[in-house]
Amino acid sequence: MNSTELPSFEPVTEADREIIAVQLGRPPRALRAVAARCPGGHPSVVQTSPRLENGTPFPTLYYLTCPRLASLVGRLEASGIMKEMTARLETDEELAAAYLRAHESYLAQRDAIEPLGHQVTAGGMPGRVKCLHVHLAHTLACGPGVNPFGDETLELLRPDWPSGDCAK
């Protein structure tokens, strides 16, 4: 898939909506599609609309819903790794260029749904790394090679990656 193409995802079923509400502990907002599923078949990433139902801009296009994955990412974030990732952007031109492309891809995909008229994406792109949940969601939704920090997060979590039915 080209990094700026709008991926084709599964529609959200009523069963998905109920599972996502349980995962989040609240009713989901601005759902458009299920962008990725866990090995047990539950939604793990959803694609959201660029605006909430009340018209408020919502720049997070891909949202990690799986509580187990969110917990794993939270532990990774607590380690302070995002400072190190951000520092690497200043010294690694190839990484910085790939991260800029991830930002541009995210914007292009969001704007293909509805332009918000601003260049804010999510997760600190393109100048810093501030939310690995967003980056992992981007990678799970769009595949490897689109977001370098999403790819890196996926690899760091692989030893603890959920297998089977993660909802049990």
C-alpha positions in Angstrom: 0.0 0.0 0.0 1.2 3.5 -0.8 1.7 5.4 2.4 -0.8 8.2 1.4 -3.5 5.9 0.1 -6.6 5.6 2.2 -6.7 1.9 3.4 -9.8 -0.1 3.1 -11.1 -1.3 6.5 -13.9 -3.3 7.9 -17.2 -1.6 8.8 -18.0 -1.3 12.5 -20.6 -3.8 13.5 -22.9 -3.4 16.5 -21.0 -6.2 18.2 -17.7 -4.3 17.5 -19.2 -1.2 18.9 -20.2 -3.0 22.1 -16.7 -4.6 22.4 -15.0 -1.2 21.8 -17.2 0.4 24.5 -16.1 -2.3 27.0 -12.4 -1.9 25.9 -12.5 1.9 26.3 -14.8 1.9 29.4 -17.0 4.5 27.6 -19.1 4.7 24.4 -16.8 5.1 21.4 -16.8 8.4 19.5 -16.5 9.2 15.8 -16.0 5.5 14.7 -15.5 4.9 11.0 -14.1 1.5 10.7 -12.2 -1.4 12.4 -8.6 -0.8 11.2 -7.0 -3.9 12.9 -8.0 -6.8 15.0 -6.2 -8.8 17.7 -5.4 -12.5 17.2 -8.7 -13.3 19.0 -10.7 -11.3 16.5 -11.6 -8.3 18.7 -11.0 -4.8 17.4 -7.5 -3.5 18.4 -7.4 -0.3 16.3 -10.2 1.8 15.0 -10.3 4.5 12.4 -12.1 7.6 13.6 -13.6 10.5 11.8 -11.6 13.8 11.7 -14.4 15.4 13.7 -16.4 14.3 16.6 -20.2 14.2 16.3 -20.4 17.7 17.7 -18.0 19.1 15.0 -14.9 19.3 17.3 -11.7 18.4 15.4 -10.4 15.0 16.4 -6.9 14.6 14.7 -6.3 11.1 15.9 -7.2 9.1 12.9 -6.1 5.7 14.3 -7.0 4.8 17.8 -5.7 1.9 19.8 -8.6 0.3 21.6 -7.2 -3.0 22.9 -6.6 -2.6 26.7 -3.9 -5.2 26.8 -1.9 -3.5 24.0 -2.6 -0.1 25.5 -1.2 -1.3 28.8 1.9 -2.7 27.1 2.5 0.5 25.3 1.9 2.5 28.5 4.7 0.5 30.3 7.0 1.2 27.3 6.2 4.9 27.5 6.9 4.9 31.2 10.4 3.7 30.5 11.2 7.1 29.0 11.9 5.7 25.6 10.1 8.6 23.8 12.9 11.1 24.9 15.5 8.8 23.3 13.4 8.4 20.1 12.9 12.2 19.9 16.7 12.7 20.4 17.4 10.3 17.5 15.3 12.5 15.2 17.9 15.3 15.7 20.8 13.1 14.6 19.4 10.5 12.2 18.4 12.2 9.0 17.0 9.1 7.5 14.8 8.4 10.5 13.6 12.1 10.5 12.7 11.8 6.8 10.8 8.6 7.4 9.0 10.2 10.3 8.1 13.2 8.2 6.7 10.8 5.6 4.6 9.1 8.3 3.2 12.6 9.3 2.4 13.4 5.7 0.8 10.0 5.2 -1.3 10.5 8.3 -2.4 13.9 7.1 -3.2 12.7 3.6 -5.3 9.8 4.9 -7.2 12.0 7.3 -7.7 14.8 4.8 -9.0 12.3 2.2 -11.9 11.7 4.7 -12.3 15.4 5.7 -9.7 18.1 5.7 -9.4 19.9 9.0 -7.4 22.8 7.7 -4.4 22.3 9.9 -1.2 20.3 9.9 -1.6 18.7 13.3 -1.6 15.0 13.2 -1.0 13.0 16.4 1.7 11.5 18.5 4.0 14.5 18.2 4.6 14.1 14.5 6.8 15.2 12.8 9.2 16.9 15.3 8.9 14.7 18.4 7.6 11.4 19.7 4.9 11.9 22.4 2.4 9.0 22.1 3.5 5.5 21.1 -0.2 4.4 21.3 -0.8 6.5 18.1 2.3 5.3 16.4 1.5 1.6 17.1 -2.1 2.1 15.9 -0.8 3.7 12.7 1.4 0.7 12.0 -1.2 -1.8 12.8 -3.7 0.0 10.6 -1.4 0.6 7.6 1.2 -2.0 7.9 5.0 -1.9 8.3 7.1 0.7 6.7 4.7 3.6 7.1 5.6 4.8 10.6 9.1 4.1 11.8 8.2 4.6 15.5 5.1 2.4 15.1 7.2 -0.3 13.6 9.8 0.1 16.4 7.1 -0.1 19.1 5.6 -3.2 17.5 9.1 -4.9 17.6 9.7 -3.8 21.2 6.3 -5.3 22.2 6.6 -8.5 20.2 7.8 -10.7 23.1 4.6 -9.7 25.1 2.3 -9.5 22.0 -1.2 -10.9 22.8 -1.9 -14.3 21.3 -5.2 -16.1 21.3 -8.2 -14.4 22.9 -6.8 -11.3 24.6 -10.2 -10.5 26.1 -10.1 -13.4 28.6 
